[in-house]
Amino acid sequence: MWITHLHWFRFWIHRDQYRQHRAYFRPINTSDLAAALVPLIDQIVTVRFADVASANSLFAGQRIYSIVTQGTSAQTFVRPECDFDFLE
């Protein structure tokens, strides 16, 4: 029975959904960008699905992706799907 539930769970979460993707970062609205994101505009970044925006947020219903950064001072930035042109 456990195996059946595990199989269903993997199907339900779309297991590829959480893997990292590469995309051009092309934000629609640049006025609300953090200063650390400005150099990333029109650059290829690595992103990972984070969540779906809640109904009362600015990007209601859109998928939200976190930009994966490298280095010792890695920060987490989340942006809506419309800000990325995916390569895959």
C-alpha positions as CSV (number, residue, x, y, z in Angstrom):
1,M,0.0,0.0,0.0
2,W,2.9,2.4,0.8
3,I,4.3,2.0,-2.7
4,T,1.0,2.9,-4.3
5,H,0.8,6.1,-2.2
6,L,4.4,7.0,-3.1
7,H,3.8,6.5,-6.8
8,W,0.7,8.7,-6.6
9,F,2.7,11.4,-4.7
10,R,5.4,11.4,-7.3
11,F,2.9,11.8,-10.1
12,W,1.0,14.6,-8.1
13,I,4.1,16.7,-7.5
14,H,5.4,16.5,-11.1
15,R,8.9,15.5,-9.9
16,D,10.7,17.4,-12.6
17,Q,9.0,20.6,-11.5
18,Y,11.5,21.2,-8.6
19,R,14.6,20.6,-10.6
20,Q,16.8,23.5,-11.6
21,H,16.1,25.3,-14.9
22,R,18.1,27.8,-16.9
23,A,16.4,30.9,-18.1
24,Y,17.1,34.5,-19.3
25,F,16.1,36.9,-16.6
26,R,14.0,39.6,-18.2
27,P,11.8,41.2,-15.5
28,I,8.7,43.0,-16.7
29,N,8.9,45.6,-13.9
30,T,12.4,46.7,-13.0
31,S,11.3,49.4,-10.4
32,D,10.9,46.9,-7.6
33,L,14.2,44.9,-8.2
34,A,16.7,44.4,-5.5
35,A,20.1,46.0,-6.3
36,A,21.7,42.6,-6.5
37,L,19.4,41.5,-9.3
38,V,20.1,44.4,-11.6
39,P,23.3,42.9,-13.0
40,L,21.4,39.7,-13.8
41,I,19.0,41.4,-16.3
42,D,19.3,39.7,-19.7
43,Q,21.6,37.1,-18.3
44,I,21.1,33.4,-18.1
45,V,20.3,32.4,-14.5
46,T,19.5,29.1,-12.8
47,V,16.1,29.0,-11.2
48,R,14.1,26.5,-9.2
49,F,10.3,26.4,-8.7
50,A,9.4,27.7,-5.3
51,D,5.6,28.0,-5.1
52,V,2.4,29.3,-6.7
53,A,1.6,32.9,-5.7
54,S,-1.4,33.3,-3.5
55,A,-4.6,34.8,-4.7
56,N,-4.0,38.1,-2.8
57,S,-0.5,38.7,-4.0
58,L,0.6,40.9,-6.9
59,F,1.3,37.9,-9.2
60,A,-1.8,35.8,-8.2
61,G,-1.8,32.3,-9.6
62,Q,1.6,32.6,-11.3
63,R,4.4,30.2,-10.5
64,I,7.1,31.7,-8.4
65,Y,10.8,30.8,-9.0
66,S,13.8,31.3,-6.8
67,I,17.0,32.4,-8.5
68,V,19.8,30.0,-7.4
69,T,23.0,32.0,-6.7
70,Q,26.5,30.6,-6.0
71,G,29.1,31.8,-3.6
72,T,29.6,32.5,0.1
73,S,27.0,35.3,0.2
74,A,24.2,33.4,-1.6
75,Q,20.9,35.1,-1.3
76,T,17.4,33.9,-2.2
77,F,15.5,36.0,-4.7
78,V,12.0,35.0,-5.8
79,R,10.4,36.2,-9.0
80,P,7.3,35.4,-11.0
81,E,7.4,33.1,-14.0
82,C,6.7,36.0,-16.4
83,D,10.2,37.4,-15.6
84,F,12.0,34.5,-17.2
85,D,12.4,33.1,-20.7
86,F,13.2,29.5,-20.1
87,L,15.8,27.8,-22.3
88,E,14.3,24.3,-21.8
